[in-house]
Amino acid sequence: MDNRNNIDFDGIGRFFEEHDCINILTHKSPDGDTLGAGFGLCAYLRAMGKKANVLNSDGFPERYSFMYEGYYDMEFEEECVIAVDIADTALLGASLLRYAEPAAIDLCIDHHISNKFYAKQSYVDGSASAACLILYRIFKHLGRPISDIIAKCLYTGIATDTGCFKYENTVPAAHIAAAELMQYNIDFANVNRKMFDIKSRARLKAEMISTESMEYFYEGRCAMIIMTTAAMESYGIEPAEFEGISAIPLTVLGVDIGITVRQRHEKVFKLSVRTTDKLDASAFCRQFGGGGHIRAAGCEINGTLEEVRQTVIEAVGRLLGMKV
Amino acid sequence: MDNRNNIDFDGIGRFFEEHDCINILTHKSPDGDTLGAGFGLCAYLRAMGKKANVLNSDGFPERYSFMYEGYYDMEFEEECVIAVDIADTALLGASLLRYAEPAAIDLCIDHHISNKFYAKQSYVDGSASAACLILYRIFKHLGRPISDIIAKCLYTGIATDTGCFKYENTVPAAHIAAAELMQYNIDFANVNRKMFDIKSRARLKAEMISTESMEYFYEGRCAMIIMTTAAMESYGIEPAEFEGISAIPLTVLGVDIGITVRQRHEKVFKLSVRTTDKLDASAFCRQFGGGGHIRAAGCEINGTLEEVRQTVIEAVGRLLGMKV
């Protein structure tokens, strides 16, 4: 628990009681956790008789529609603002910029260790697998009944942020919460199918093209995908569809460092680097002015395609202590 | 719980106590659950001071090696035999055929509702997500300490049989067991990476080729992959690598019936059919003499490639009430 927290579960309960017209902010490029927390909290507050809305800079993607079925925007004069799953006001996005002002946000509930404590009151638990896991604890602590839609939202957030309980950030409490939440009418298998299995045809094609172009180096310990803007355009697929491909190289048996290089501008290339527990992706990216987590990091490298390719291959060689 | 069960947890505990030299049978084409149950039970029995081995008709695949690190075959005269995760002696496989004789197996612990009750004593719980979940309950009931390797084996079985807690067969108790087992030193994230993310290059290529050849019908509600033996051979990839592709068609957004057609012989084609909850895969396959589960079923159709393709497309049209 972060010692910069200045509110506890009882304080949050009082906050809910004392306010009537509440806007809930979720982060840009929304995922299952921020939307699950947003719509889950909104349903909870509405059940308390409050007026509450969920705001997002980019709108609510169709694939999460099962969380906002029956949701409608309420009319009210904003009295207070709660941010969920937002580590930094930079993540609010263009159309919510007005909330990036100091003290514009009253309460922040988040699970990012990197949280900037920008809100008047904050409850941050970096050890929680998901913002939805914190909300679930809060709701249990406060004791009001949870509806099916709230349970579905919270389950979705916990499942998506843990990769369906697959990743290292899955804590025992995430499993316990899932065991309890799945006893509501939430059709969790269908939620998981939507979150983890279903892809658009364009996305599937983007993955196929990427996989096809993958190259291997250093006895197969490094796999690399390079996507130029020209290549992406030639397939008639939106660059956004290529956002999910960074995970592909590291899924190949024997690969310890998977690199995805995407062209941003003529001489600007963005690297996404993923590593097994044998290598440090963050250290690798720092040499190019980037950074991130130990197993997933990123950086930008300037140069022509051939220069960047060569730079990356040589850097990987140094990391592995191997020659091309 | 099946009322044909003729042994309970206490009885199983006495069975363990009363026998000293135990062979544990696992099913052919072994998966994470049968091996997790086999090696988990073996480690448990050895910790009791018993002699125990794990037997499999096809050997132990390398990708499960983390479960049998440190395992070695013990020398002993077989005194009794326990089958784990085996619904039917037909699943023993060629080199364990000697155990298919009546009453050759003393005890069966299984979670398949289709269990044939071939053993002298059986404990079958069709509502359990995995055989490993039943074993975990047994071990907890009996009260002896569980070692890290036992915990790792049981976690692996539960995770693999539930698709990492993704599928409908995930019961709350599976999550609870995971929450408890992950508190041992089991590196569950690495287990999950090995079980769910890592693929051989050949497998990845097989998936790519399959995805590339996928066709869509009926406004995208049906997706179909056809793999001829000639096509599989032309890519120089073992047909076995194509076993996992049946799940691909149904992962496409909008698809309600995904069909994979693999050529077995010149005029024999095997269909794998997967459906969303809108359609019945089993009923679809029954019209061709096949069957299976409501969401995943199979059948064989004889004819030339073009005949089979046409037959399937027309049958899907009837199912959807649509014209090509």
Interface residues (C-beta under 8 A of the other chain):
Chain A: C164 F165 K166 Y167 E168 T170 P172 A173 A174 H175 I176 A178 A179 E180 M182 Q183 F188 A189 N190 N192 R193 F196 D197 I198 K199 S200 R201 L204 E207 M208 T211 E212 Y216 G220 A247 L250 T251 V252 L253 T276 D277
Chain B: G163 C164 F165 K166 Y167 E168 T170 P172 A173 A174 H175 I176 A178 A179 E180 M182 Q183 F188 A189 N190 N192 R193 F196 D197 I198 K199 S200 R201 L204 E207 M208 T211 E212 Y216 G220 A247 L250 T251 V252 L253 D277
